[in-house]
């Protein structure tokens, strides 16, 4: 890859994470199609689905790390909302699942990885269009109860599919925590940051074990994503992002259609 290619990778990371921070959704669901299609459009080389998943996984790791550090700094002045029991329960399961999915993706055909993304993209579009704010009132961390078996199984499954495509799984994890486990929204948002970071540790470890990570393109993409996410978060405070959210949902849906079309009619 030449200098232009590395600049494009940087811009993909910047734009993808900016949109992620702007709309408050997982970055991988945006970055995967950008990484899969954009470099080829500019004749800057291309990546297989496995390489895209590896690059995306490293982005998720550093983005989630930045999110956890930012939340720790903010929460030092406010009431802590991370539920340690929930994080331990779901974190262990999602770590195992992400590690298994990430290592296992080495043995999957690129079409299979694209199918997994296609399914996740459809789910993401539905969740983006039908927001759920949870059904339980806010309550003290000490008195919060949840079903540990359901939490573990759900986190394990989310970890496996997320590890395959290089995602943290937050766009699926948060609705599960809100609706299936009935966790209050503020505790959900805070705790999911830690859970996704644990998932990213497993995912990155699995990609390194599996090998084939394009390190320089990954480095430039990660640098762009680290710069873009905070900017998107700041801008989101001053904009009504509902229309942009709908437009992005349409874009993700179109990407899913393109992927499914290529699989069904190669």
N, C-alpha and C positions, 0 to 999 in steps of 0.2 A: 504494500500500500504506500502511495506517495504522500507528499505534504498535503495536497488537496484532500486526499482521503482522510487524513487525520483531522483536518479542520472540519470536515463533514461529520466525523464521529463526535467531535467536541460539540458541534451545533446540535446534533441529535440528542446528546445527553442534556444539553442546556434547555432545548425546547421541550423535550419530553418531561423533564423534572419540573420545569416552569409550569406546564399544564397540570402536572400532578399536584404541585403545591397550590396552584390557583383553584383547582376544583376539589381538593381534598380527597383524592382517590389514589389507589395504588399505582405507582409509576410503571410497573411492568406491563400492565394492560395497554398502556400507551406506547411504551418503548419497543415492545416486541415487533409490532408491524413497522415502526420507523426503521429499526435495525434490519429487518428482513428485506424491505423494499427500497428505501431511500438511497443507500450507497450504489446500488445497481443503476438507479435512474441517472446518477451523475457519473457513471462509468468509473466509479472509484473502487471497483471490486465488489464482491458480494460475500455473504456469509450463509452457511447452512443453518438449518433450524437448531442444530445442536450448538453451534457457535453463538448464535443469537441468544439462546437460553443461558449460556455461560456468561456472556457480557451483561445480560439483564440481571443475572443473579448477583454479580459484583456491584452493580448499581444499587440494587435493593439493599445490600449489606451496608454500604456507606451511607445511603439515604436514611435507613432506619437507625443507624448509629448516630447520625446527626440529629434525628428526631428525638431519640432517647436523651441525648446530652442536653438538647434545648429544653425538653420537658423537665429534666432534673433541675436545671437552672431556674426555670419558672416556678416549679413547685416548691422550691426552697422558701418562697415567700407566701405560699398558699397551702391549703390543706391537701395532703397526699391522697391521691385517688387510685393509685395502683393497688389492686387486690393481690397480695402475694400468693395466697392459696390458689387463686384462679390462674395466675401466671405460671406457678409451679406445675399445676395439673396439665394445662394446655401446652405450656412451653416444652415439657419433656416429650409429649406426644408429637407435637409439630416438629420438634427437632429430629426425632426418629423418622417421621414421615418425609420430611424435607431431605434428609440425608439419603434415605432409600430411593426417593424419586430422582434426586440429583445424580446419584451413582448409576441408577438403573437407566437413565436417559441415554447413557453411552451406548446401550445395546438396542435402543429403539430406532426405528426408521424415521427419517425426517418427516415423512407424511404423518406418522403417528403423533409426533410432537406437535405438528400443526393442527391435527385433529383436537388434541387436548386444549391447545390455545383457542381453537374455534369454539369449543364448548364453553370454555371460561369466558370468552368474549360475549357470547350470547347471554350468559348469566349476568355478566357485568352490565350489559345494556339494560336488562330487565331491572336490576338493582338500582341503576342510576336513574331510571325513569319512575321507579316506585320507591321513594325514600321511606324508611321506617325509623321512627324515633324511639322505638321501644315502648313497652307497655307497663313497666314497673316504675313506681315513684322512686326518687332518690332516697337512699338510706345509708346508714353508717356502714363502713367497711366491715366492722366487727360482726354485724348481724346479717351480712349478706350470705345467702345460701344458694347453691346451684347443684345440678346433678353431675357428679364427677365422672360417671361412666359416659354420659352423653358428651360431656365436654372433651374427654380424652379421645373418643372415637371420632368426633367431628374434627378435632385438631389434627389427628393422625391422617385422615383422608385429605384435608386441606393441604397438609404438609407434602403428601405424596405428589398431588397434581401440581402444586406450586413449585416443588423441586424439579419436576420434569421441564417446565417452561421457563424456569428462572424467575419466579415471582415470590413475593413475600406472603401473598394470600390475604392481605388486609381487606380487599374489596368483597371477599366472601366471608372472611372471619368475623368482621364487624356485624353484618346482618345475622349471622348465626348466634353471636353473643347476645344481640338485642332481642331476637324473636324466639329462638330455640331455648336459650338458657335464661332469658328474661333478665339480663343484666342491665341496670340503669345506664343511660347513654354516656354520662360523664365518666363513670368507672370503666365502661366499655372502651371508650376512646383512649383513655390513659393506659389501661392494661394491655390493649391490643398493640401499642407501640412496643412494649417489652416483648410480647409474644412473637411479633413479626421479626424483631431483631434476633431472637433465639432461632426462629425459622431460617433466617438469612445465614446464621452461623453454620447450620447444618447444610444448607444449600451450597454455600461457598466451599465448604469442606468436601462435599460430594463432587463438585465440579473439578476441584484440584486433584482429587483421587482419580477421577475419570480421565483427566488430561484433555488436551486439545483446546485449551483456553487461549485465544488470540490476545496476548498480553498488552501490546502497544495500543491496538484499537480499544481495548477495554480501559486502559489507563486514560486515554483522551476522553472517552465517553463518561467515565466516572468523574473526571475533573469538571466537565460541563454540567453534570447532574448535581454536583455539590454546589456549584454557583447558581444554578437555575431554581432549585427548590425554595430557598429562602426568599428569592425575589417574587416567585409566584404566590407564596404565603402572604407576603406584605401587600401585594397588589389586590389579592382577594378581599382584603378588609375594606377596600374602597370601591368595589364593583359588585353589581348584581350579576352573579355568574350563572343564573338559571338558564338563560338562552345559550350561553357558551357550552354549558353542560349538555344541553339537548343536542347541539351541533356535534359535540364530541361523541355522544352516544351514537349518532347517525354515522359518523366516521368509523367508529369501532365496528358497528354493524356491517358497514360496507366492506371493511377489512375481513370480517368473519365470512361474508359471502364470497369474497375473492378466494380466500383460503379453501373453503368448502368446494367452490367451483373447480379449483385446480386439482383437488383430491378426487372428486367425482368424475370430472372430465379432463384428465391430464393431457 
